[in-house]
Amino acid sequence: MKHLIHIGFAKTGSSYVQAWLSGHPDIAYTPGGIAGLRDIYALQEGAAWDRTERRVRATSHEELTSPVPVPVAGLEDSDSPAIVSPCDAQDAACALLYALFPNAHILIVTRGFRGKLLSAYSQEIRSGGMLGFPAFLDRHRRITCWWDYDHVIGRYEQAFGRDRVLVLPYELLRDNSAAFISRIAGVLEVTPGSVLRRQVNASLSGASLVWYPYLTRYVRRLPLVRGYYRRLVSRDGLAGLAVALQRFRSLPPPRAEDVPDSLLQTLGQAAECLRDRTEYSDYLADYGLSAKETLRRVPG
């Protein structure tokens, strides 16, 4: 039986992939579970009662590419406790997954940096963020280490073998969802099954991105309605109001093109391993890459 481990990255269509896994008759997948199981009790129950034939078990969690850094053991008494670096945390996650499931197939989905940043901004605004897009970008200049495609892909290919690591661009899912799903199904040796034609967990509209930060700054002073407001914004429940405000006073919405070239080029230095992959040939510019050959970094 095959085991697919989908490890992200964030903002790369993970909700879509998980919806496909959930709906496929040959794949055992439970949201938030591992290897298709809810927990250890599900393992016992399945062994006793479940006679369903499944050809594949799946685990999916995009934060496996961005595990939370923790203080290093034994250094808690120092004035500034040492924190595990992003690369070390990612390496530890990879090593643990390999120790548990050495024969698994790995799915890594990437996204071009401009689109990824705009989508990440949308998620922050849904969660009650109030920063404007330029300030959000300034803050993300300091955490680009989480998006080191070269490092993560290199580590998983070293551990599991390149033939067991499938790397796909989110842009292929955006442009041709059937081709995207067919690539995954081919590795798992299952039929593509039903391919969703709609976007899952779509980003906020331009009007919502413009006006929600203003509304959030106002509502935060009204404690009696803050909780209700947060729930509304999390599901884009004030989209109509945002559109009305935008008609009353039109403000320029954040765009992927607003990401500075300097930031894109910095991020692109961590995506060199994507340059020669067939699936990425039409999307190099999204990753700050050009057709011109450059010195390839060694993952590390």
N, C-alpha and C positions, 0 to 999 in steps of 0.2 A: 504494500500500500504506500502511495506517495504522500509526502507531507510538504505542503507549501507554507513557507513563512514569509509573509509580506511585512516589510519593516519600514515602509514609508518612502520618502520624506513627508513632512507635514505640508499641507496645502497642495497636494499633488493628486487629488481625486481619490483619496483613500475611502471616503464614504461610498463612492461609486463602486470601487473594487469590492468592498465589503457587502454591498447590496447584491452584486453578482454572485459572490461566494454563497451568500445566504439562500439565494434562489435556485442554485444549481442542484439537480437531483443526485448527481454523483459525488458531490463534495459535502463533507461534514464540516460545518463551520458554525460557531456560536459567538456572537459579538462579545468581546471582552474575555473570551475563553482561550483555551490553549489546545491545539490539535483537535479542534471540533468539540471539545468537552467544556461544560460549564465550570466544573470543579471536580474534586476527587470523588464526590458522591455520584456524579454523573458517570464516572468510569465504572463504578460498582454497579450502578443501575443498567448501564449499557451492556456490561458483560453478562448480566443475568437475563435481560429482557429484550434488548434491541437486536433484531435479526435483519436490519436493513443493510443491504449491500451498498457500501460506499467505496469508491475507488481512490478517493483523495481525502486527506484531512488537512485542514487549513488553520493557520494562526495569523492574525493580522493586528498590528498595532504600530501606528506610524511613529510613536515616541521611542521605539527601539533604536531609531537613529538619533534621538536626542534625549538620552536618559538624564535624569536630574543629577547634577554633580553633588557630591557629598564630601564632608570633611574627611581627610585622611586619618585612619585609625592611629591613635597614639600621639596625635599632635593637637588634641583638643585644648591643652593647657597653654598653648602659645598665644601670644597677643593677637596674631592673625592666623587662625587655623588654615592649614593648607587645604585647598579644594582640588578635587580630582579634575583635571582638564577635560574639555569636551572630547578630545581625541582619546584620552585614556578611558573615559566613560563609555564611548562607542566601542572601543576595543574590548572592554570587559563584557559588554552585552554580546558582542560577536563570539567571544570565547565561550561564554556560558551556553549560548544557543548551539554552538558546535559540539560542546561536551554532551549536551542532552540529545541533540538530533543531528548527528554527523552526516546522515544521508539525505537531509532535507533539501528541497529546492528553495532558493531565495528569490524573492521579487523585490526589486528596488525601483521606485518610480521617482524621477526627478522632474523639476520644472524650471523653465527659464527664469532668470532672477528678477526681471522687471515684473512679470506677471505674478511671481511668487510674493514679492514684496507688497504689491497692491492687494493680493488676496489675504496676506497676513494682516495688513492694515484693516481690511474689512472685518476680519475675525476679532481684532482688538476693539473696534468700534461696537460690534455686537456685544462684547463683554463689558461695555461701559467705559471704554477709553475716550479720552477727550483731546488727545494730541492732534494737531494738524498733521497732514502728510509730510511736510518738510521736517518737522521735529521728529516724527516717527522714523524717517530715514536717517536722520543724524544719530538717533539712538541705536539703530541697527548697524551702523558702521562698526560698532564695538562688539557685536555678537555674530559676525559673519562666519566665525569658526564652526558654528553648528551646521553650515551648509557646504562643508568641504566634501564635495562629491568624490574627488580623487581618493581621499583618505578612506571613506566608508566603503566605497566600491572595491578599492584595492584590498582592504582587510578581509572582506567577505569572500572575494575571489581567492585570496591566499588560503583561507580556512576551508571553504567548501569546494573549491575548484571552479574555474571560469565556466565550465559547462553546466554547472548547477546554479549559477547566478544570472538571472534574467534582469536586464536593466532596460527600462522603457521610458520615453519622454511623455510627460503629461500632455504635451502638445499633440501627440498622436491620438490620445483619448479625446481631446477636444475636437480634432479635425475628422477622425474616423474611428468611432468607438468600436465598430465591428472588427476592424483590423487590430486594434489594441487588445481586445478580449481574445481574438483568435491566436495571438502570440502566446498569451498565457495558457489558453486551452491546449495549444499544441505541445507545450512543455509537459503539461500534466496528462496528456493523452486522453482527453475527454472532449466531447463536442462543445462548441461555444455556448450552446443552450440559448436562453433568452437574453438578448442584449438590450439594456435599457436605452431608450432614446432621449431621456431627459437628464438634466443635470441634477446631481444630488448635493445638498448643502451649498447652494449657489451663493456667490458673493453678493453684497449689498449693491443696490443701484447707485448711480452717481449722486442722485438727490439725497439719498439716505446717508452716503458718506460725507456729504457737505453739511447736512443739518443735524444729524444725531449728536455730534460733539457739542454743538451749541445747546441743544435740548438737554443733554446730560449735565452740562455745567449749571444750567438753571435748576433742574430737578434735584440735583444733589443737595440743594438748600431746603428741600421739602421732604423731611424724613418720613412723613406719613404715606407718601406715594412712591418712594424710591424703589421698594421691592417690586411693586406692580409694574413700574416703568421698566425696570431691568428685564423682567420677563417679556414685556412687549417688544423691547428692542432686540432681545436675543432671537426672536422669531420674525423680526422685521415687521412688527405689527403696527408701526407708525409710518409705513412707506407712503400711504396716501397723504398724510400731513406733510411729510418731507417734500413730496411732489408739489403740493400746494404752496409751500413756502418758497420753493425754487421758482415757481411761476411768478410769485409776488416779488421776489428779489433774486434774480439769477446770479449764482456764484459759480466760478469754475470748479468742476469736480476733480478730484485726484485722478490722474491717469498714469498708466504704466510708463508712458513716455517722460513723465516727470522725474523718474529715477535718473540721477546724474550719470553721465558716461563714465566718470571716474570711479563711482561705486560699482558700476557694472563690470568695468575692467578688473577691478580688485577681486570681485567675486568670480569672474571668469578664470582667474589663475588657479582656482580650485576645481575646475571642470575639464581639464585637458584630456582626461581619459575618455571623454565622450566624443572627442573630435573624429575619430575614425570608425565609430559605430554606425552601421547602415541606417538604423532607425533615426539617427540624429542629423542626417545630411541636410535636411530641409530646415533645421531649427538651430543651426550653429549661432546665428546672430542673437537668438533669445538667451544664449548662455555666455554672451560676451566673447564668443569665439569667431574667428574668421577662417577662410579657407587657407590662409597663409600658415605654413608650418612654424611652430615655435618650440622652444625647448620644453620637453615634457618633464613635469615634476615627478619625483619618486615619492609614492605615498609613504607617510611616516609622521 
